[in-house]
Amino acid sequence: MKRIALKGAATVAALLFWVLLWHLVAEKVDLSLVLPAPLEVLERLGDLIRTAEFYEIMGTSLLRVTSGYLAGVFSGVLLGFLAFRIPLFKALVSPMMGVIRATPVASFILVVLLWIHRDGIPGFISFLMVLPIVWQNTLLGFERRDGRLSEMAKVFRFGKLKTLIRVDLPQVLPFVFSSAKAGMGLAWKAGVAAEVLALPKVSIGQMIYNSKMYLETVDLYAWTLAIILISVALEKLVFFLFSRKRGGISVEA
């Protein structure tokens, strides 16, 4: 308990240090158009939070990103399982996953602008960012299973489905949960970046773009701060959900 308290105090102290540094630099610059002070940004964020439009924008962006994230997790698990079971499938899919991981997010966004309606781009980009991470970890989880447990399942005459559910999945799920936790923050940031370039209606990306176009720097910082806070909250939520004991398995960060 004491260790957790010390860790929390250190985190708060570090955060205060960087906020103070931001404040001092802003005072030195003395031009909100270039660098607004932390208090200005917090006040503007407070104003935004009190509007219904803020929650509509946040909710719409969250829905887009979350749908892509969940699709990426589900597809990654399915493809990882198929890659483990079918070597030819693994040989075919591996290069594609490597290309997805190596390609810059901005390039993907600009390419899919030609294929997909702009409202669907943030979700699709989030899907692409999560898919290879979950796929690789799922495949790794299956490959690192304890072979002795599989042999024991054969001795007790478990069928394939029962072996998968009772023996394989408990060993693979920690790998899936780990990748799912890592993918949440990535999906959110990539999804918002896609909104900035694709400009779907009612989106955080559109508000950021407008703030930049009309030189509303305080608004730009306020929306960016909102994105950071939502990102941290989402990662904590996913961590909480996947860190709970499920079926006797405790998944650590």
BAROPA-211854 format. One record per residue (C-alpha): z, y, x; residue number from 1; chain; residue in one letter. Coordinates in pm, 1 decimal. Each point is the difference from the previous one (the first is absolute). Layout:
# BAROPA-211854
<r><w>Z</w><v>Y</v><u>X</u><i>NUM</i><ch>A</ch><aa>A</aa></r>
...
# end
This chain:
# BAROPA-211854
<r><w>0.0</w><v>0.0</v><u>0.0</u><i>1</i><ch>A</ch><aa>M</aa></r>
<r><w>93.5</w><v>234.1</v><u>282.7</u><i>2</i><ch>A</ch><aa>K</aa></r>
<r><w>-326.3</w><v>-82.0</v><u>175.2</u><i>3</i><ch>A</ch><aa>R</aa></r>
<r><w>-200.2</w><v>88.9</v><u>-311.1</u><i>4</i><ch>A</ch><aa>I</aa></r>
<r><w>189.6</w><v>329.4</v><u>-36.0</u><i>5</i><ch>A</ch><aa>A</aa></r>
<r><w>-70.3</w><v>91.2</v><u>362.1</u><i>6</i><ch>A</ch><aa>L</aa></r>
<r><w>-366.7</w><v>-84.0</v><u>-41.6</u><i>7</i><ch>A</ch><aa>K</aa></r>
<r><w>-18.8</w><v>216.6</v><u>-313.7</u><i>8</i><ch>A</ch><aa>G</aa></r>
<r><w>173.9</w><v>289.4</v><u>174.2</u><i>9</i><ch>A</ch><aa>A</aa></r>
<r><w>-241.0</w><v>-23.6</v><u>294.0</u><i>10</i><ch>A</ch><aa>A</aa></r>
<r><w>-298.6</w><v>6.5</v><u>-237.4</u><i>11</i><ch>A</ch><aa>T</aa></r>
<r><w>133.1</w><v>307.3</v><u>-182.5</u><i>12</i><ch>A</ch><aa>V</aa></r>
<r><w>74.8</w><v>175.9</v><u>330.6</u><i>13</i><ch>A</ch><aa>A</aa></r>
<r><w>-352.9</w><v>-67.7</v><u>128.1</u><i>14</i><ch>A</ch><aa>A</aa></r>
<r><w>-150.1</w><v>125.6</v><u>-327.6</u><i>15</i><ch>A</ch><aa>L</aa></r>
<r><w>207.5</w><v>317.9</v><u>14.8</u><i>16</i><ch>A</ch><aa>L</aa></r>
<r><w>-111.2</w><v>57.7</v><u>358.6</u><i>17</i><ch>A</ch><aa>F</aa></r>
<r><w>-369.0</w><v>-9.1</v><u>-92.7</u><i>18</i><ch>A</ch><aa>W</aa></r>
<r><w>52.8</w><v>218.6</v><u>-308.7</u><i>19</i><ch>A</ch><aa>V</aa></r>
<r><w>185.9</w><v>253.5</v><u>215.6</u><i>20</i><ch>A</ch><aa>L</aa></r>
<r><w>-280.7</w><v>-6.4</v><u>255.8</u><i>21</i><ch>A</ch><aa>L</aa></r>
<r><w>-253.2</w><v>53.2</v><u>-279.8</u><i>22</i><ch>A</ch><aa>W</aa></r>
<r><w>206.4</w><v>295.5</v><u>-126.6</u><i>23</i><ch>A</ch><aa>H</aa></r>
<r><w>19.8</w><v>159.9</v><u>345.3</u><i>24</i><ch>A</ch><aa>L</aa></r>
<r><w>-374.4</w><v>-37.4</v><u>62.9</u><i>25</i><ch>A</ch><aa>V</aa></r>
<r><w>-77.3</w><v>140.6</v><u>-346.7</u><i>26</i><ch>A</ch><aa>A</aa></r>
<r><w>222.5</w><v>301.1</v><u>71.9</u><i>27</i><ch>A</ch><aa>E</aa></r>
<r><w>-179.4</w><v>52.4</v><u>329.7</u><i>28</i><ch>A</ch><aa>K</aa></r>
<r><w>-344.0</w><v>-18.7</v><u>-159.2</u><i>29</i><ch>A</ch><aa>V</aa></r>
<r><w>117.3</w><v>212.3</v><u>-295.5</u><i>30</i><ch>A</ch><aa>D</aa></r>
<r><w>-311.0</w><v>-71.9</v><u>-205.5</u><i>31</i><ch>A</ch><aa>L</aa></r>
<r><w>20.2</w><v>-232.4</v><u>-300.8</u><i>32</i><ch>A</ch><aa>S</aa></r>
<r><w>-376.1</w><v>-40.3</v><u>-4.3</u><i>33</i><ch>A</ch><aa>L</aa></r>
<r><w>26.2</w><v>-183.2</v><u>331.8</u><i>34</i><ch>A</ch><aa>V</aa></r>
<r><w>343.7</w><v>-163.7</v><u>-17.5</u><i>35</i><ch>A</ch><aa>L</aa></r>
<r><w>232.3</w><v>52.2</v><u>-298.0</u><i>36</i><ch>A</ch><aa>P</aa></r>
<r><w>375.3</w><v>-36.8</v><u>49.0</u><i>37</i><ch>A</ch><aa>A</aa></r>
<r><w>173.8</w><v>-317.3</v><u>-121.8</u><i>38</i><ch>A</ch><aa>P</aa></r>
<r><w>186.3</w><v>193.4</v><u>-271.2</u><i>39</i><ch>A</ch><aa>L</aa></r>
<r><w>-328.1</w><v>138.6</v><u>-139.1</u><i>40</i><ch>A</ch><aa>E</aa></r>
<r><w>-146.0</w><v>-346.7</v><u>-18.7</u><i>41</i><ch>A</ch><aa>V</aa></r>
<r><w>310.7</w><v>-144.1</v><u>-168.9</u><i>42</i><ch>A</ch><aa>L</aa></r>
<r><w>3.7</w><v>283.2</v><u>-254.0</u><i>43</i><ch>A</ch><aa>E</aa></r>
<r><w>-367.2</w><v>-57.3</v><u>-79.9</u><i>44</i><ch>A</ch><aa>R</aa></r>
<r><w>56.4</w><v>-374.3</v><u>-31.4</u><i>45</i><ch>A</ch><aa>L</aa></r>
<r><w>288.2</w><v>74.1</v><u>-236.8</u><i>46</i><ch>A</ch><aa>G</aa></r>
<r><w>-234.0</w><v>215.1</v><u>-211.0</u><i>47</i><ch>A</ch><aa>D</aa></r>
<r><w>-258.0</w><v>-280.0</v><u>-10.2</u><i>48</i><ch>A</ch><aa>L</aa></r>
<r><w>258.0</w><v>-262.0</v><u>-97.8</u><i>49</i><ch>A</ch><aa>I</aa></r>
<r><w>95.5</w><v>204.2</v><u>-305.6</u><i>50</i><ch>A</ch><aa>R</aa></r>
<r><w>-353.5</w><v>-22.0</v><u>-140.7</u><i>51</i><ch>A</ch><aa>T</aa></r>
<r><w>-144.3</w><v>-279.7</v><u>-214.6</u><i>52</i><ch>A</ch><aa>A</aa></r>
<r><w>-325.4</w><v>19.7</v><u>197.0</u><i>53</i><ch>A</ch><aa>E</aa></r>
<r><w>178.2</w><v>-114.4</v><u>316.8</u><i>54</i><ch>A</ch><aa>F</aa></r>
<r><w>109.2</w><v>-327.3</v><u>-159.0</u><i>55</i><ch>A</ch><aa>Y</aa></r>
<r><w>-340.7</w><v>-57.7</v><u>-155.7</u><i>56</i><ch>A</ch><aa>E</aa></r>
<r><w>-165.6</w><v>42.3</v><u>339.8</u><i>57</i><ch>A</ch><aa>I</aa></r>
<r><w>254.9</w><v>-214.8</v><u>181.6</u><i>58</i><ch>A</ch><aa>M</aa></r>
<r><w>-11.8</w><v>-270.9</v><u>-265.9</u><i>59</i><ch>A</ch><aa>G</aa></r>
<r><w>-379.6</w><v>-16.2</v><u>0.7</u><i>60</i><ch>A</ch><aa>T</aa></r>
<r><w>-20.4</w><v>-21.5</v><u>379.2</u><i>61</i><ch>A</ch><aa>S</aa></r>
<r><w>274.9</w><v>-262.4</v><u>9.2</u><i>62</i><ch>A</ch><aa>L</aa></r>
<r><w>-180.3</w><v>-207.9</v><u>-261.6</u><i>63</i><ch>A</ch><aa>L</aa></r>
<r><w>-324.5</w><v>5.6</v><u>200.6</u><i>64</i><ch>A</ch><aa>R</aa></r>
<r><w>167.2</w><v>-90.9</v><u>328.4</u><i>65</i><ch>A</ch><aa>V</aa></r>
<r><w>232.5</w><v>-262.3</v><u>-146.3</u><i>66</i><ch>A</ch><aa>T</aa></r>
<r><w>-284.7</w><v>-179.5</v><u>-177.8</u><i>67</i><ch>A</ch><aa>S</aa></r>
<r><w>-193.1</w><v>-19.7</v><u>327.0</u><i>68</i><ch>A</ch><aa>G</aa></r>
<r><w>310.5</w><v>-109.1</v><u>189.1</u><i>69</i><ch>A</ch><aa>Y</aa></r>
<r><w>80.1</w><v>-284.3</v><u>-240.5</u><i>70</i><ch>A</ch><aa>L</aa></r>
<r><w>-362.4</w><v>-114.3</v><u>0.1</u><i>71</i><ch>A</ch><aa>A</aa></r>
<r><w>5.8</w><v>0.3</v><u>380.7</u><i>72</i><ch>A</ch><aa>G</aa></r>
<r><w>320.0</w><v>-206.8</v><u>16.7</u><i>73</i><ch>A</ch><aa>V</aa></r>
<r><w>-123.9</w><v>-255.2</v><u>-254.8</u><i>74</i><ch>A</ch><aa>F</aa></r>
<r><w>-344.4</w><v>-31.8</v><u>161.1</u><i>75</i><ch>A</ch><aa>S</aa></r>
<r><w>148.8</w><v>-18.2</v><u>350.3</u><i>76</i><ch>A</ch><aa>G</aa></r>
<r><w>228.9</w><v>-288.1</v><u>-95.9</u><i>77</i><ch>A</ch><aa>V</aa></r>
<r><w>-280.7</w><v>-188.1</v><u>-176.3</u><i>78</i><ch>A</ch><aa>L</aa></r>
<r><w>-250.1</w><v>47.3</v><u>283.5</u><i>79</i><ch>A</ch><aa>L</aa></r>
<r><w>263.1</w><v>-86.1</v><u>261.2</u><i>80</i><ch>A</ch><aa>G</aa></r>
<r><w>75.2</w><v>-326.3</v><u>-177.9</u><i>81</i><ch>A</ch><aa>F</aa></r>
<r><w>-370.9</w><v>-85.5</v><u>-30.7</u><i>82</i><ch>A</ch><aa>L</aa></r>
<r><w>-54.8</w><v>84.1</v><u>368.0</u><i>83</i><ch>A</ch><aa>A</aa></r>
<r><w>276.9</w><v>-241.8</v><u>94.3</u><i>84</i><ch>A</ch><aa>F</aa></r>
<r><w>-132.8</w><v>-278.3</v><u>-220.4</u><i>85</i><ch>A</ch><aa>R</aa></r>
<r><w>-371.8</w><v>46.6</v><u>80.2</u><i>86</i><ch>A</ch><aa>I</aa></r>
<r><w>-86.2</w><v>61.3</v><u>369.7</u><i>87</i><ch>A</ch><aa>P</aa></r>
<r><w>-357.1</w><v>104.2</v><u>-85.8</u><i>88</i><ch>A</ch><aa>L</aa></r>
<r><w>133.1</w><v>261.5</v><u>-241.4</u><i>89</i><ch>A</ch><aa>F</aa></r>
<r><w>231.3</w><v>133.0</v><u>273.5</u><i>90</i><ch>A</ch><aa>K</aa></r>
<r><w>-294.3</w><v>24.4</v><u>241.6</u><i>91</i><ch>A</ch><aa>A</aa></r>
<r><w>-199.4</w><v>196.8</v><u>-257.3</u><i>92</i><ch>A</ch><aa>L</aa></r>
<r><w>278.5</w><v>234.6</v><u>-110.8</u><i>93</i><ch>A</ch><aa>V</aa></r>
<r><w>160.4</w><v>79.6</v><u>338.5</u><i>94</i><ch>A</ch><aa>S</aa></r>
<r><w>-281.0</w><v>231.3</v><u>124.4</u><i>95</i><ch>A</ch><aa>P</aa></r>
<r><w>5.8</w><v>192.6</v><u>-328.7</u><i>96</i><ch>A</ch><aa>M</aa></r>
<r><w>376.1</w><v>54.4</v><u>26.8</u><i>97</i><ch>A</ch><aa>M</aa></r>
<r><w>-43.2</w><v>114.3</v><u>359.4</u><i>98</i><ch>A</ch><aa>G</aa></r>
<r><w>-260.9</w><v>254.1</v><u>-107.5</u><i>99</i><ch>A</ch><aa>V</aa></r>
<r><w>223.6</w><v>132.7</v><u>-279.2</u><i>100</i><ch>A</ch><aa>I</aa></r>
<r><w>291.0</w><v>45.6</v><u>240.8</u><i>101</i><ch>A</ch><aa>R</aa></r>
<r><w>-214.1</w><v>169.2</v><u>265.6</u><i>102</i><ch>A</ch><aa>A</aa></r>
<r><w>-190.5</w><v>240.4</v><u>-225.6</u><i>103</i><ch>A</ch><aa>T</aa></r>
<r><w>154.4</w><v>350.3</v><u>-39.5</u><i>104</i><ch>A</ch><aa>P</aa></r>
<r><w>128.9</w><v>78.2</v><u>-348.4</u><i>105</i><ch>A</ch><aa>V</aa></r>
<r><w>-216.2</w><v>313.3</v><u>-23.0</u><i>106</i><ch>A</ch><aa>A</aa></r>
<r><w>-314.7</w><v>-203.3</v><u>64.9</u><i>107</i><ch>A</ch><aa>S</aa></r>
<r><w>86.2</w><v>-242.5</v><u>-278.3</u><i>108</i><ch>A</ch><aa>F</aa></r>
<r><w>66.5</w><v>286.5</v><u>-240.4</u><i>109</i><ch>A</ch><aa>I</aa></r>
<r><w>-333.1</w><v>166.7</v><u>70.5</u><i>110</i><ch>A</ch><aa>L</aa></r>
<r><w>-188.0</w><v>-328.3</v><u>-30.6</u><i>111</i><ch>A</ch><aa>V</aa></r>
<r><w>155.9</w><v>-107.9</v><u>-329.3</u><i>112</i><ch>A</ch><aa>V</aa></r>
<r><w>-68.4</w><v>345.2</v><u>-143.7</u><i>113</i><ch>A</ch><aa>L</aa></r>
<r><w>-355.5</w><v>-128.4</v><u>-36.5</u><i>114</i><ch>A</ch><aa>L</aa></r>
<r><w>108.1</w><v>-312.2</v><u>-190.3</u><i>115</i><ch>A</ch><aa>W</aa></r>
<r><w>304.5</w><v>79.2</v><u>-213.8</u><i>116</i><ch>A</ch><aa>I</aa></r>
<r><w>97.6</w><v>274.5</v><u>-242.2</u><i>117</i><ch>A</ch><aa>H</aa></r>
<r><w>233.1</w><v>243.6</v><u>173.2</u><i>118</i><ch>A</ch><aa>R</aa></r>
<r><w>293.1</w><v>-89.6</v><u>-226.0</u><i>119</i><ch>A</ch><aa>D</aa></r>
<r><w>-9.7</w><v>-358.4</v><u>125.7</u><i>120</i><ch>A</ch><aa>G</aa></r>
<r><w>-26.2</w><v>77.4</v><u>370.7</u><i>121</i><ch>A</ch><aa>I</aa></r>
<r><w>374.1</w><v>51.1</v><u>79.5</u><i>122</i><ch>A</ch><aa>P</aa></r>
<r><w>90.3</w><v>-337.9</v><u>-149.8</u><i>123</i><ch>A</ch><aa>G</aa></r>
<r><w>-286.1</w><v>-174.2</v><u>178.7</u><i>124</i><ch>A</ch><aa>F</aa></r>
<r><w>94.6</w><v>154.5</v><u>335.5</u><i>125</i><ch>A</ch><aa>I</aa></r>
<r><w>364.2</w><v>-102.4</v><u>-49.9</u><i>126</i><ch>A</ch><aa>S</aa></r>
<r><w>-123.4</w><v>-351.1</v><u>-75.9</u><i>127</i><ch>A</ch><aa>F</aa></r>
<r><w>-204.1</w><v>-10.8</v><u>321.3</u><i>128</i><ch>A</ch><aa>L</aa></r>
<r><w>288.7</w><v>122.2</v><u>215.2</u><i>129</i><ch>A</ch><aa>M</aa></r>
<r><w>242.7</w><v>-262.5</v><u>-131.5</u><i>130</i><ch>A</ch><aa>V</aa></r>
<r><w>-236.3</w><v>-298.3</v><u>-23.4</u><i>131</i><ch>A</ch><aa>L</aa></r>
<r><w>-42.6</w><v>-90.1</v><u>372.0</u><i>132</i><ch>A</ch><aa>P</aa></r>
<r><w>370.6</w><v>43.6</v><u>76.7</u><i>133</i><ch>A</ch><aa>I</aa></r>
<r><w>111.7</w><v>-234.2</v><u>-277.1</u><i>134</i><ch>A</ch><aa>V</aa></r>
<r><w>-283.7</w><v>-243.3</v><u>72.7</u><i>135</i><ch>A</ch><aa>W</aa></r>
<r><w>91.7</w><v>-29.4</v><u>367.8</u><i>136</i><ch>A</ch><aa>Q</aa></r>
<r><w>371.9</w><v>-40.0</v><u>-65.7</u><i>137</i><ch>A</ch><aa>N</aa></r>
<r><w>-55.4</w><v>-258.0</v><u>-273.7</u><i>138</i><ch>A</ch><aa>T</aa></r>
<r><w>-225.3</w><v>-202.1</v><u>226.5</u><i>139</i><ch>A</ch><aa>L</aa></r>
<r><w>251.7</w><v>30.9</v><u>283.6</u><i>140</i><ch>A</ch><aa>L</aa></r>
<r><w>277.4</w><v>-116.6</v><u>-229.9</u><i>141</i><ch>A</ch><aa>G</aa></r>
<r><w>-189.5</w><v>-315.3</v><u>-96.4</u><i>142</i><ch>A</ch><aa>F</aa></r>
<r><w>-94.1</w><v>-71.5</v><u>361.4</u><i>143</i><ch>A</ch><aa>E</aa></r>
<r><w>362.5</w><v>29.5</v><u>114.7</u><i>144</i><ch>A</ch><aa>R</aa></r>
<r><w>147.0</w><v>-230.7</v><u>-261.3</u><i>145</i><ch>A</ch><aa>R</aa></r>
<r><w>242.1</w><v>-265.6</v><u>119.0</u><i>146</i><ch>A</ch><aa>D</aa></r>
<r><w>-208.2</w><v>-317.9</v><u>9.7</u><i>147</i><ch>A</ch><aa>G</aa></r>
<r><w>312.0</w><v>-214.5</v><u>-28.0</u><i>148</i><ch>A</ch><aa>R</aa></r>
<r><w>65.6</w><v>134.8</v><u>-350.0</u><i>149</i><ch>A</ch><aa>L</aa></r>
<r><w>-353.1</w><v>-89.0</v><u>-104.7</u><i>150</i><ch>A</ch><aa>S</aa></r>
<r><w>50.1</w><v>-351.7</v><u>131.4</u><i>151</i><ch>A</ch><aa>E</aa></r>
<r><w>326.3</w><v>-23.1</v><u>-190.1</u><i>152</i><ch>A</ch><aa>M</aa></r>
<r><w>-181.3</w><v>104.0</v><u>-317.7</u><i>153</i><ch>A</ch><aa>A</aa></r>
<r><w>-242.7</w><v>-288.5</v><u>51.2</u><i>154</i><ch>A</ch><aa>K</aa></r>
<r><w>288.1</w><v>-243.2</v><u>47.4</u><i>155</i><ch>A</ch><aa>V</aa></r>
<r><w>147.4</w><v>111.6</v><u>-332.6</u><i>156</i><ch>A</ch><aa>F</aa></r>
<r><w>-346.9</w><v>-24.3</v><u>-154.4</u><i>157</i><ch>A</ch><aa>R</aa></r>
<r><w>-34.4</w><v>363.3</v><u>-98.7</u><i>158</i><ch>A</ch><aa>F</aa></r>
<r><w>-336.8</w><v>83.5</v><u>-150.5</u><i>159</i><ch>A</ch><aa>G</aa></r>
<r><w>-212.9</w><v>278.5</v><u>149.8</u><i>160</i><ch>A</ch><aa>K</aa></r>
<r><w>111.0</w><v>257.4</v><u>-256.3</u><i>161</i><ch>A</ch><aa>L</aa></r>
<r><w>368.3</w><v>-88.0</v><u>34.4</u><i>162</i><ch>A</ch><aa>K</aa></r>
<r><w>-27.8</w><v>9.2</v><u>379.2</u><i>163</i><ch>A</ch><aa>T</aa></r>
<r><w>-162.5</w><v>343.4</v><u>-20.2</u><i>164</i><ch>A</ch><aa>L</aa></r>
<r><w>267.4</w><v>140.7</v><u>-230.2</u><i>165</i><ch>A</ch><aa>I</aa></r>
<r><w>310.7</w><v>-168.3</v><u>140.6</u><i>166</i><ch>A</ch><aa>R</aa></r>
<r><w>-84.2</w><v>-31.5</v><u>371.1</u><i>167</i><ch>A</ch><aa>V</aa></r>
<r><w>-282.0</w><v>234.1</v><u>104.5</u><i>168</i><ch>A</ch><aa>D</aa></r>
<r><w>65.6</w><v>316.4</v><u>-201.9</u><i>169</i><ch>A</ch><aa>L</aa></r>
<r><w>365.1</w><v>44.0</v><u>110.1</u><i>170</i><ch>A</ch><aa>P</aa></r>
<r><w>-125.9</w><v>4.7</v><u>360.0</u><i>171</i><ch>A</ch><aa>Q</aa></r>
<r><w>-297.0</w><v>229.3</v><u>-66.0</u><i>172</i><ch>A</ch><aa>V</aa></r>
<r><w>161.6</w><v>256.2</v><u>-231.7</u><i>173</i><ch>A</ch><aa>L</aa></r>
<r><w>191.0</w><v>186.5</v><u>277.1</u><i>174</i><ch>A</ch><aa>P</aa></r>
<r><w>-334.8</w><v>65.0</v><u>172.6</u><i>175</i><ch>A</ch><aa>F</aa></r>
<r><w>-151.8</w><v>122.5</v><u>-327.7</u><i>176</i><ch>A</ch><aa>V</aa></r>
<r><w>298.9</w><v>223.3</v><u>-76.4</u><i>177</i><ch>A</ch><aa>F</aa></r>
<r><w>-10.1</w><v>151.0</v><u>348.8</u><i>178</i><ch>A</ch><aa>S</aa></r>
<r><w>-366.5</w><v>94.1</v><u>-34.8</u><i>179</i><ch>A</ch><aa>S</aa></r>
<r><w>54.0</w><v>127.8</v><u>-355.1</u><i>180</i><ch>A</ch><aa>A</aa></r>
<r><w>272.5</w><v>234.3</v><u>122.7</u><i>181</i><ch>A</ch><aa>K</aa></r>
<r><w>-216.9</w><v>128.9</v><u>283.6</u><i>182</i><ch>A</ch><aa>A</aa></r>
<r><w>-298.1</w><v>41.3</v><u>-231.3</u><i>183</i><ch>A</ch><aa>G</aa></r>
<r><w>173.5</w><v>219.1</v><u>-259.2</u><i>184</i><ch>A</ch><aa>M</aa></r>
<r><w>27.5</w><v>309.9</v><u>219.6</u><i>185</i><ch>A</ch><aa>G</aa></r>
<r><w>-348.0</w><v>-54.1</v><u>139.0</u><i>186</i><ch>A</ch><aa>L</aa></r>
<r><w>-148.2</w><v>-37.9</v><u>-349.1</u><i>187</i><ch>A</ch><aa>A</aa></r>
<r><w>165.9</w><v>322.2</v><u>-118.9</u><i>188</i><ch>A</ch><aa>W</aa></r>
<r><w>-116.9</w><v>209.3</v><u>295.6</u><i>189</i><ch>A</ch><aa>K</aa></r>
<r><w>-351.5</w><v>-141.6</v><u>-6.0</u><i>190</i><ch>A</ch><aa>A</aa></r>
<r><w>-21.0</w><v>46.1</v><u>-376.6</u><i>191</i><ch>A</ch><aa>G</aa></r>
<r><w>96.8</w><v>366.7</v><u>21.9</u><i>192</i><ch>A</ch><aa>V</aa></r>
<r><w>-248.8</w><v>52.0</v><u>285.2</u><i>193</i><ch>A</ch><aa>A</aa></r>
<r><w>-267.0</w><v>-151.4</v><u>-224.3</u><i>194</i><ch>A</ch><aa>A</aa></r>
<r><w>96.5</w><v>244.9</v><u>-275.1</u><i>195</i><ch>A</ch><aa>E</aa></r>
<r><w>-41.4</w><v>294.7</v><u>237.1</u><i>196</i><ch>A</ch><aa>V</aa></r>
<r><w>-356.8</w><v>-103.6</v><u>80.4</u><i>197</i><ch>A</ch><aa>L</aa></r>
<r><w>-106.1</w><v>-144.4</v><u>-336.9</u><i>198</i><ch>A</ch><aa>A</aa></r>
<r><w>180.7</w><v>262.5</v><u>-213.0</u><i>199</i><ch>A</ch><aa>L</aa></r>
<r><w>69.3</w><v>-210.3</v><u>-310.7</u><i>200</i><ch>A</ch><aa>P</aa></r>
<r><w>127.4</w><v>192.6</v><u>-300.8</u><i>201</i><ch>A</ch><aa>K</aa></r>
<r><w>377.8</w><v>42.0</v><u>-29.7</u><i>202</i><ch>A</ch><aa>V</aa></r>
<r><w>100.3</w><v>-105.3</v><u>350.9</u><i>203</i><ch>A</ch><aa>S</aa></r>
<r><w>223.2</w><v>104.6</v><u>286.9</u><i>204</i><ch>A</ch><aa>I</aa></r>
<r><w>-305.5</w><v>7.9</v><u>225.3</u><i>205</i><ch>A</ch><aa>G</aa></r>
<r><w>-167.9</w><v>255.5</v><u>-223.5</u><i>206</i><ch>A</ch><aa>Q</aa></r>
<r><w>309.5</w><v>223.9</v><u>14.0</u><i>207</i><ch>A</ch><aa>M</aa></r>
<r><w>9.7</w><v>-24.2</v><u>379.3</u><i>208</i><ch>A</ch><aa>I</aa></r>
<r><w>-370.8</w><v>81.5</v><u>22.4</u><i>209</i><ch>A</ch><aa>Y</aa></r>
<r><w>37.7</w><v>300.3</v><u>-232.0</u><i>210</i><ch>A</ch><aa>N</aa></r>
<r><w>299.4</w><v>126.1</v><u>198.2</u><i>211</i><ch>A</ch><aa>S</aa></r>
<r><w>-204.8</w><v>-14.6</v><u>318.0</u><i>212</i><ch>A</ch><aa>K</aa></r>
<r><w>-308.4</w><v>161.7</v><u>-156.7</u><i>213</i><ch>A</ch><aa>M</aa></r>
<r><w>196.1</w><v>292.1</v><u>-148.8</u><i>214</i><ch>A</ch><aa>Y</aa></r>
<r><w>223.2</w><v>37.5</v><u>308.3</u><i>215</i><ch>A</ch><aa>L</aa></r>
<r><w>315.8</w><v>-78.4</v><u>-199.1</u><i>216</i><ch>A</ch><aa>E</aa></r>
<r><w>183.0</w><v>-134.9</v><u>302.9</u><i>217</i><ch>A</ch><aa>T</aa></r>
<r><w>341.2</w><v>-18.3</v><u>-168.0</u><i>218</i><ch>A</ch><aa>V</aa></r>
<r><w>-151.1</w><v>-216.2</v><u>-275.4</u><i>219</i><ch>A</ch><aa>D</aa></r>
<r><w>-169.5</w><v>-217.1</v><u>262.5</u><i>220</i><ch>A</ch><aa>L</aa></r>
<r><w>331.7</w><v>-62.3</v><u>174.5</u><i>221</i><ch>A</ch><aa>Y</aa></r>
<r><w>182.1</w><v>-55.9</v><u>-330.7</u><i>222</i><ch>A</ch><aa>A</aa></r>
<r><w>-248.0</w><v>-266.6</v><u>-114.6</u><i>223</i><ch>A</ch><aa>W</aa></r>
<r><w>10.8</w><v>-160.0</v><u>344.9</u><i>224</i><ch>A</ch><aa>T</aa></r>
<r><w>379.5</w><v>-12.8</v><u>-16.4</u><i>225</i><ch>A</ch><aa>L</aa></r>
<r><w>-24.3</w><v>-160.0</v><u>-344.6</u><i>226</i><ch>A</ch><aa>A</aa></r>
<r><w>-235.6</w><v>-264.8</v><u>143.8</u><i>227</i><ch>A</ch><aa>I</aa></r>
<r><w>244.4</w><v>-74.9</v><u>282.7</u><i>228</i><ch>A</ch><aa>I</aa></r>
<r><w>294.4</w><v>-33.5</v><u>-239.6</u><i>229</i><ch>A</ch><aa>L</aa></r>
<r><w>-195.7</w><v>-229.2</v><u>-233.8</u><i>230</i><ch>A</ch><aa>I</aa></r>
<r><w>-115.8</w><v>-209.4</v><u>297.6</u><i>231</i><ch>A</ch><aa>S</aa></r>
<r><w>356.7</w><v>-45.5</v><u>123.7</u><i>232</i><ch>A</ch><aa>V</aa></r>
<r><w>119.4</w><v>-83.8</v><u>-352.8</u><i>233</i><ch>A</ch><aa>A</aa></r>
<r><w>-275.5</w><v>-259.3</v><u>-48.2</u><i>234</i><ch>A</ch><aa>L</aa></r>
<r><w>70.1</w><v>-167.1</v><u>333.2</u><i>235</i><ch>A</ch><aa>E</aa></r>
<r><w>372.8</w><v>-13.4</v><u>-80.0</u><i>236</i><ch>A</ch><aa>K</aa></r>
<r><w>-76.0</w><v>-145.4</v><u>-343.6</u><i>237</i><ch>A</ch><aa>L</aa></r>
<r><w>-227.8</w><v>-269.5</v><u>140.3</u><i>238</i><ch>A</ch><aa>V</aa></r>
<r><w>252.1</w><v>-73.5</v><u>274.3</u><i>239</i><ch>A</ch><aa>F</aa></r>
<r><w>275.4</w><v>-36.6</v><u>-260.2</u><i>240</i><ch>A</ch><aa>F</aa></r>
<r><w>-206.2</w><v>-230.5</v><u>-219.6</u><i>241</i><ch>A</ch><aa>L</aa></r>
<r><w>-117.5</w><v>-220.7</v><u>286.2</u><i>242</i><ch>A</ch><aa>F</aa></r>
<r><w>332.9</w><v>-4.6</v><u>183.6</u><i>243</i><ch>A</ch><aa>S</aa></r>
<r><w>186.5</w><v>-162.6</v><u>-285.7</u><i>244</i><ch>A</ch><aa>R</aa></r>
<r><w>60.5</w><v>-372.8</v><u>16.4</u><i>245</i><ch>A</ch><aa>K</aa></r>
<r><w>-259.0</w><v>-184.7</v><u>-200.6</u><i>246</i><ch>A</ch><aa>R</aa></r>
<r><w>13.8</w><v>-372.4</v><u>-30.7</u><i>247</i><ch>A</ch><aa>G</aa></r>
<r><w>246.1</w><v>-20.0</v><u>287.6</u><i>248</i><ch>A</ch><aa>G</aa></r>
<r><w>-218.2</w><v>207.5</v><u>233.4</u><i>249</i><ch>A</ch><aa>I</aa></r>
<r><w>128.1</w><v>322.9</v><u>149.2</u><i>250</i><ch>A</ch><aa>S</aa></r>
<r><w>-275.7</w><v>225.5</v><u>127.1</u><i>251</i><ch>A</ch><aa>V</aa></r>
<r><w>103.5</w><v>246.3</v><u>266.3</u><i>252</i><ch>A</ch><aa>E</aa></r>
<r><w>-185.0</w><v>310.6</v><u>115.6</u><i>253</i><ch>A</ch><aa>A</aa></r>
# end
